[in-house]
Amino acid sequence: MLAALSEINWFAVIVATIVFAVLGGLYFSVIVAKPYKVALGNENRELPKPGPIFIVGPLVSSLLVVITSAVLLRALEIESVGAGIGFGLVISIGYLIAQTLTIAINPNFPRPLLYTLINAPYFIVCTVTASTTLTLWQ
């Protein structure tokens, strides 16, 4: 499976990672900013200004998701756009959204279901877009 690393189109990986970052920035800071604060129990609190970790951390995480998807797409020999979309749906729903719910179900998240529902569209759109990009640009 690791042999697939040598077959990856790294330009596609960079583009897909940038899509994750740009969509994440817009989605969480503009589109769902208020409901996101509610889901985290911060609706009545002024949040601190984000430091470098709030930019670099998600970027590195997104890069790892995209590289993992690229490796799996190659190893599974997924070559059609339809199969790439299906793969993106499986990864986003089966791993990313499920793991988000698992992380959110703890006493530190006052509204775990809302938190998961807010994150779900972002993961689905980004992962399907990344998988499609990676499939098209093999």
Summary of the structure (lengths in Angstrom):
residues: 138
radius of gyration: 16.0
end to end distance: 16.1
largest distance: 50.2
contacts: 404
relative contact order: 0.20
helix: 78%
strand: 0%
